[in-house]
Amino acid sequence: MGQQEVYTLLEKHKDEWLSSRDIYSKLKASSGSVITSLHKLRKSKTISFKMAKLGKTSNREVYVYRFRK
């Protein structure tokens, strides 16, 4: 599993913000490989990312990602 699979998934879901958990669930890949790929894609400024609340009732924030338009 590599950066291309993560990039392709984000491209298919252009209008959605996805957490790393959403991504590795959809790809059926390990969390470590997805997080490493996301880190490299963030570093190269290939994808957009921001902090977002995990749920409506949670105070926990996580990074969410989407395809850079």
mmCIF file of the C-alpha atoms, coordinates in Angstrom:
data_MODEL
# 
_entry.id   MODEL 
# 
loop_
_atom_site.group_PDB 
_atom_site.id 
_atom_site.type_symbol 
_atom_site.label_atom_id 
_atom_site.label_alt_id 
_atom_site.label_comp_id 
_atom_site.label_asym_id 
_atom_site.label_entity_id 
_atom_site.label_seq_id 
_atom_site.pdbx_PDB_ins_code 
_atom_site.Cartn_x 
_atom_site.Cartn_y 
_atom_site.Cartn_z 
_atom_site.occupancy 
_atom_site.B_iso_or_equiv 
_atom_site.pdbx_formal_charge 
_atom_site.auth_seq_id 
_atom_site.auth_comp_id 
_atom_site.auth_asym_id 
_atom_site.auth_atom_id 
_atom_site.pdbx_PDB_model_num 
ATOM 1  C CA . MET A 1 1  ? 0.000   0.000  0.000  1.00 0.00 ? 1  MET A CA 1 
ATOM 2  C CA . GLY A 1 2  ? 1.481   3.320  -1.008 1.00 0.00 ? 2  GLY A CA 1 
ATOM 3  C CA . GLN A 1 3  ? 0.867   6.990  -1.535 1.00 0.00 ? 3  GLN A CA 1 
ATOM 4  C CA . GLN A 1 4  ? -0.864  6.418  -4.869 1.00 0.00 ? 4  GLN A CA 1 
ATOM 5  C CA . GLU A 1 5  ? -3.690  4.390  -3.301 1.00 0.00 ? 5  GLU A CA 1 
ATOM 6  C CA . VAL A 1 6  ? -4.313  7.094  -0.690 1.00 0.00 ? 6  VAL A CA 1 
ATOM 7  C CA . TYR A 1 7  ? -4.160  9.825  -3.343 1.00 0.00 ? 7  TYR A CA 1 
ATOM 8  C CA . THR A 1 8  ? -6.583  7.924  -5.608 1.00 0.00 ? 8  THR A CA 1 
ATOM 9  C CA . LEU A 1 9  ? -9.055  7.402  -2.745 1.00 0.00 ? 9  LEU A CA 1 
ATOM 10 C CA . LEU A 1 10 ? -8.983  11.110 -1.869 1.00 0.00 ? 10 LEU A CA 1 
ATOM 11 C CA . GLU A 1 11 ? -9.440  11.956 -5.546 1.00 0.00 ? 11 GLU A CA 1 
ATOM 12 C CA . LYS A 1 12 ? -12.557 9.742  -5.695 1.00 0.00 ? 12 LYS A CA 1 
ATOM 13 C CA . HIS A 1 13 ? -13.972 11.535 -2.622 1.00 0.00 ? 13 HIS A CA 1 
ATOM 14 C CA . LYS A 1 14 ? -12.993 15.075 -3.700 1.00 0.00 ? 14 LYS A CA 1 
ATOM 15 C CA . ASP A 1 15 ? -15.661 16.895 -1.722 1.00 0.00 ? 15 ASP A CA 1 
ATOM 16 C CA . GLU A 1 16 ? -15.275 14.952 1.543  1.00 0.00 ? 16 GLU A CA 1 
ATOM 17 C CA . TRP A 1 17 ? -12.925 15.484 4.452  1.00 0.00 ? 17 TRP A CA 1 
ATOM 18 C CA . LEU A 1 18 ? -11.685 12.052 5.594  1.00 0.00 ? 18 LEU A CA 1 
ATOM 19 C CA . SER A 1 19 ? -9.794  11.137 8.747  1.00 0.00 ? 19 SER A CA 1 
ATOM 20 C CA . SER A 1 20 ? -6.904  8.689  8.620  1.00 0.00 ? 20 SER A CA 1 
ATOM 21 C CA . ARG A 1 21 ? -9.223  6.104  10.218 1.00 0.00 ? 21 ARG A CA 1 
ATOM 22 C CA . ASP A 1 22 ? -11.757 6.606  7.400  1.00 0.00 ? 22 ASP A CA 1 
ATOM 23 C CA . ILE A 1 23 ? -8.995  6.172  4.843  1.00 0.00 ? 23 ILE A CA 1 
ATOM 24 C CA . TYR A 1 24 ? -7.459  3.000  6.220  1.00 0.00 ? 24 TYR A CA 1 
ATOM 25 C CA . SER A 1 25 ? -10.919 1.493  6.725  1.00 0.00 ? 25 SER A CA 1 
ATOM 26 C CA . LYS A 1 26 ? -11.868 2.153  3.103  1.00 0.00 ? 26 LYS A CA 1 
ATOM 27 C CA . LEU A 1 27 ? -8.539  0.869  1.799  1.00 0.00 ? 27 LEU A CA 1 
ATOM 28 C CA . LYS A 1 28 ? -8.403  -2.094 4.204  1.00 0.00 ? 28 LYS A CA 1 
ATOM 29 C CA . ALA A 1 29 ? -4.777  -1.181 4.910  1.00 0.00 ? 29 ALA A CA 1 
ATOM 30 C CA . SER A 1 30 ? -2.743  -0.839 8.077  1.00 0.00 ? 30 SER A CA 1 
ATOM 31 C CA . SER A 1 31 ? -2.973  2.430  9.957  1.00 0.00 ? 31 SER A CA 1 
ATOM 32 C CA . GLY A 1 32 ? 0.818   2.833  9.925  1.00 0.00 ? 32 GLY A CA 1 
ATOM 33 C CA . SER A 1 33 ? 1.134   2.637  6.147  1.00 0.00 ? 33 SER A CA 1 
ATOM 34 C CA . VAL A 1 34 ? -1.749  5.080  5.621  1.00 0.00 ? 34 VAL A CA 1 
ATOM 35 C CA . ILE A 1 35 ? -0.375  7.562  8.165  1.00 0.00 ? 35 ILE A CA 1 
ATOM 36 C CA . THR A 1 36 ? 3.091   7.385  6.569  1.00 0.00 ? 36 THR A CA 1 
ATOM 37 C CA . SER A 1 37 ? 1.591   7.996  3.120  1.00 0.00 ? 37 SER A CA 1 
ATOM 38 C CA . LEU A 1 38 ? -0.515  10.902 4.404  1.00 0.00 ? 38 LEU A CA 1 
ATOM 39 C CA . HIS A 1 39 ? 2.557   12.450 6.029  1.00 0.00 ? 39 HIS A CA 1 
ATOM 40 C CA . LYS A 1 40 ? 4.487   12.298 2.751  1.00 0.00 ? 40 LYS A CA 1 
ATOM 41 C CA . LEU A 1 41 ? 1.549   13.688 0.760  1.00 0.00 ? 41 LEU A CA 1 
ATOM 42 C CA . ARG A 1 42 ? 1.139   16.534 3.290  1.00 0.00 ? 42 ARG A CA 1 
ATOM 43 C CA . LYS A 1 43 ? 4.849   17.317 3.152  1.00 0.00 ? 43 LYS A CA 1 
ATOM 44 C CA . SER A 1 44 ? 4.748   17.529 -0.661 1.00 0.00 ? 44 SER A CA 1 
ATOM 45 C CA . LYS A 1 45 ? 1.585   19.728 -0.440 1.00 0.00 ? 45 LYS A CA 1 
ATOM 46 C CA . THR A 1 46 ? -0.291  17.289 -2.676 1.00 0.00 ? 46 THR A CA 1 
ATOM 47 C CA . ILE A 1 47 ? -3.341  17.067 -0.380 1.00 0.00 ? 47 ILE A CA 1 
ATOM 48 C CA . SER A 1 48 ? -5.233  19.501 1.838  1.00 0.00 ? 48 SER A CA 1 
ATOM 49 C CA . PHE A 1 49 ? -5.555  18.960 5.580  1.00 0.00 ? 49 PHE A CA 1 
ATOM 50 C CA . LYS A 1 50 ? -7.001  20.679 8.643  1.00 0.00 ? 50 LYS A CA 1 
ATOM 51 C CA . MET A 1 51 ? -7.900  20.003 12.252 1.00 0.00 ? 51 MET A CA 1 
ATOM 52 C CA . ALA A 1 52 ? -11.524 19.061 12.913 1.00 0.00 ? 52 ALA A CA 1 
ATOM 53 C CA . LYS A 1 53 ? -13.590 17.829 15.846 1.00 0.00 ? 53 LYS A CA 1 
ATOM 54 C CA . LEU A 1 54 ? -13.953 14.058 15.902 1.00 0.00 ? 54 LEU A CA 1 
ATOM 55 C CA . GLY A 1 55 ? -17.700 14.167 16.555 1.00 0.00 ? 55 GLY A CA 1 
ATOM 56 C CA . LYS A 1 56 ? -20.424 16.610 17.487 1.00 0.00 ? 56 LYS A CA 1 
ATOM 57 C CA . THR A 1 57 ? -20.199 15.796 21.185 1.00 0.00 ? 57 THR A CA 1 
ATOM 58 C CA . SER A 1 58 ? -16.433 15.217 21.379 1.00 0.00 ? 58 SER A CA 1 
ATOM 59 C CA . ASN A 1 59 ? -13.809 17.821 22.182 1.00 0.00 ? 59 ASN A CA 1 
ATOM 60 C CA . ARG A 1 60 ? -11.115 15.678 20.554 1.00 0.00 ? 60 ARG A CA 1 
ATOM 61 C CA . GLU A 1 61 ? -9.642  17.051 17.341 1.00 0.00 ? 61 GLU A CA 1 
ATOM 62 C CA . VAL A 1 62 ? -8.057  15.027 14.545 1.00 0.00 ? 62 VAL A CA 1 
ATOM 63 C CA . TYR A 1 63 ? -6.522  15.837 11.192 1.00 0.00 ? 63 TYR A CA 1 
ATOM 64 C CA . VAL A 1 64 ? -8.816  15.360 8.218  1.00 0.00 ? 64 VAL A CA 1 
ATOM 65 C CA . TYR A 1 65 ? -7.668  15.198 4.617  1.00 0.00 ? 65 TYR A CA 1 
ATOM 66 C CA . ARG A 1 66 ? -9.024  15.776 1.134  1.00 0.00 ? 66 ARG A CA 1 
ATOM 67 C CA . PHE A 1 67 ? -7.919  16.021 -2.449 1.00 0.00 ? 67 PHE A CA 1 
ATOM 68 C CA . ARG A 1 68 ? -6.334  19.394 -3.271 1.00 0.00 ? 68 ARG A CA 1 
ATOM 69 C CA . LYS A 1 69 ? -8.401  21.067 -5.986 1.00 0.00 ? 69 LYS A CA 1 
# 
